[in-house]
Each structure stands twice: as C-alpha cells, then as structure tokens.
Amino acid sequence: MEKSKHQTKYIFVTGGVVSGLGKGIIAASLGRILKERGLRITLQKFDPYINV
C-alpha cells in the first residue's frame, strides 16, 4: 500500500453563540465545498460543554 504524501489539515468550527445545529450545518457545508474541489473529507462534531 502506498503512503499518502499529503499532510492532514484540520478545520475547527467553534462558537458559543452559534447553536450546535448551526455549527453542524456550517461544517457540513464547508465539507461539501471542499469535497467538490477534490479533497477527502471526514467530519467529526464535538461539543465540549454540558447543558444544565
């Protein structure tokens, strides 16, 4: 198996004011644009806070 020569790049979508759904929509839209430009995309959503 040939090793990829491309370095992994990360994009973080954060924000306290934007809802979790809003961050997901922004991340998915950005991922779609990058995928259409020929990049391989993996989306992971992480909300590091607890709603009390």
C-alpha positions in Angstrom: 0.0 0.0 0.0 1.4 3.4 -1.0 1.6 6.0 1.7 -0.1 9.3 1.1 2.2 12.3 0.7 -0.4 14.8 1.7 -0.4 16.2 5.2 -3.7 16.1 7.1 -5.2 19.5 7.7 -7.9 20.3 10.3 -10.6 22.9 10.4 -12.3 23.6 13.7 -15.8 25.2 13.8 -16.4 26.7 17.2 -18.6 29.3 18.8 -20.6 29.8 22.0 -23.4 31.8 20.4 -24.0 29.6 17.4 -26.1 26.6 18.3 -24.9 23.0 17.9 -27.1 22.6 14.9 -25.7 25.8 13.3 -22.1 24.6 13.8 -23.1 21.3 12.2 -24.7 23.0 9.2 -21.6 25.2 8.7 -19.2 22.3 9.0 -21.2 20.1 6.6 -21.5 22.9 4.0 -17.8 23.6 4.2 -17.0 19.9 3.9 -19.2 19.7 0.8 -17.4 22.6 -0.8 -14.0 21.1 -0.1 -15.1 17.6 -1.3 -16.3 19.1 -4.6 -12.8 20.6 -5.0 -11.4 17.0 -4.8 -10.3 16.8 -1.2 -11.1 13.8 1.0 -13.3 14.9 3.9 -14.1 13.4 7.3 -16.4 15.3 9.6 -16.3 15.0 13.4 -18.6 17.1 15.6 -17.6 17.8 19.2 -19.5 20.0 21.7 -17.2 20.3 24.8 -19.9 21.7 27.1 -22.8 20.3 29.2 -26.2 21.8 29.1 -27.5 22.2 32.6 
